[in-house]
Amino acid sequence: MAGIWRDFVVAVVTALRRRDEQAIADERRRAVERLAEETIRQQRRTTDPPE
C-alpha cells in the first residue's frame, strides 16, 4: 500500500516540476524574442537615415 502512495506522490511532484520547467522555458523564449525585437529596432535606427 505504501508503494502506491509513494508512486502517486512521485507522479504529482514530477507533474508539477514539468509545469515549472515549461513556464521557465516559455519565459526564456519570450525574453529572447524581446531582446531580438529590441536589437532589430536599434539596428534600424542606426541604419535608417534621419528624416
Rosetta constraint file for C-alpha pairs under 8 A:
AtomPair CA 1 CA 5 HARMONIC 6.75 0.50
AtomPair CA 2 CA 6 HARMONIC 6.08 0.50
AtomPair CA 3 CA 7 HARMONIC 6.10 0.50
AtomPair CA 4 CA 8 HARMONIC 6.16 0.50
AtomPair CA 5 CA 9 HARMONIC 6.14 0.50
AtomPair CA 6 CA 10 HARMONIC 6.15 0.50
AtomPair CA 7 CA 11 HARMONIC 6.10 0.50
AtomPair CA 8 CA 12 HARMONIC 6.25 0.50
AtomPair CA 9 CA 13 HARMONIC 6.13 0.50
AtomPair CA 10 CA 14 HARMONIC 6.01 0.50
AtomPair CA 11 CA 15 HARMONIC 6.10 0.50
AtomPair CA 12 CA 16 HARMONIC 6.23 0.50
AtomPair CA 13 CA 17 HARMONIC 6.06 0.50
AtomPair CA 14 CA 18 HARMONIC 6.17 0.50
AtomPair CA 15 CA 19 HARMONIC 6.34 0.50
AtomPair CA 16 CA 20 HARMONIC 6.32 0.50
AtomPair CA 17 CA 21 HARMONIC 6.15 0.50
AtomPair CA 18 CA 22 HARMONIC 6.07 0.50
AtomPair CA 19 CA 23 HARMONIC 6.21 0.50
AtomPair CA 20 CA 24 HARMONIC 6.21 0.50
AtomPair CA 21 CA 25 HARMONIC 6.12 0.50
AtomPair CA 22 CA 26 HARMONIC 6.08 0.50
AtomPair CA 23 CA 27 HARMONIC 6.20 0.50
AtomPair CA 24 CA 28 HARMONIC 6.19 0.50
AtomPair CA 25 CA 29 HARMONIC 6.19 0.50
AtomPair CA 26 CA 30 HARMONIC 6.24 0.50
AtomPair CA 27 CA 31 HARMONIC 6.12 0.50
AtomPair CA 28 CA 32 HARMONIC 6.20 0.50
AtomPair CA 29 CA 33 HARMONIC 6.22 0.50
AtomPair CA 30 CA 34 HARMONIC 6.17 0.50
AtomPair CA 31 CA 35 HARMONIC 6.14 0.50
AtomPair CA 32 CA 36 HARMONIC 6.08 0.50
AtomPair CA 33 CA 37 HARMONIC 6.16 0.50
AtomPair CA 34 CA 38 HARMONIC 6.14 0.50
AtomPair CA 35 CA 39 HARMONIC 6.07 0.50
AtomPair CA 36 CA 40 HARMONIC 6.15 0.50
AtomPair CA 37 CA 41 HARMONIC 6.22 0.50
AtomPair CA 38 CA 42 HARMONIC 6.19 0.50
AtomPair CA 39 CA 43 HARMONIC 6.16 0.50
AtomPair CA 40 CA 44 HARMONIC 6.16 0.50
AtomPair CA 41 CA 45 HARMONIC 6.23 0.50
AtomPair CA 42 CA 46 HARMONIC 6.37 0.50
AtomPair CA 43 CA 47 HARMONIC 6.16 0.50
AtomPair CA 44 CA 48 HARMONIC 5.67 0.50
